[in-house]
Amino acid sequence: MQIGRNIAFYRRRAGLTQTELSRRLGVTPQAVSKWERELCCPDILFLPALARNLKVTVDQLLSVRVVCRERS
């Protein structure tokens, strides 16, 4: 599953912490952490709000293409 890495990448790109994103979605920071570590996936009902908050499309969140790595 790629969605966890995509969430983490787009969240950082949007300048949000896990806590900020969790507050916007009405979930716990632990839930966002688990999504990003791919221990579980967000419920499908969260995808539109998640994409909106990360300023991407749902297709981009679900993409299996490797997202660009942040340059050091």
Stockholm file with secondary structure:
# STOCKHOLM 1.0

chainA/1-72         MQIGRNIAFYRRRAGLTQTELSRRLGVTPQAVSKWERELCCPDILFLPALARNLKVTVDQLLSVRVVCRERS
#=GR chainA/1-72 SS CCHHHHHHHHHHHTTCCHHHHHHHHTSCHHHHHHHHTTSSCCCGGGHHHHHHHHTSCHHHHHCCSCCCCCCC
#=GC SS_cons        CCHHHHHHHHHHHTTCCHHHHHHHHTSCHHHHHHHHTTSSCCCGGGHHHHHHHHTSCHHHHHCCSCCCCCCC
//
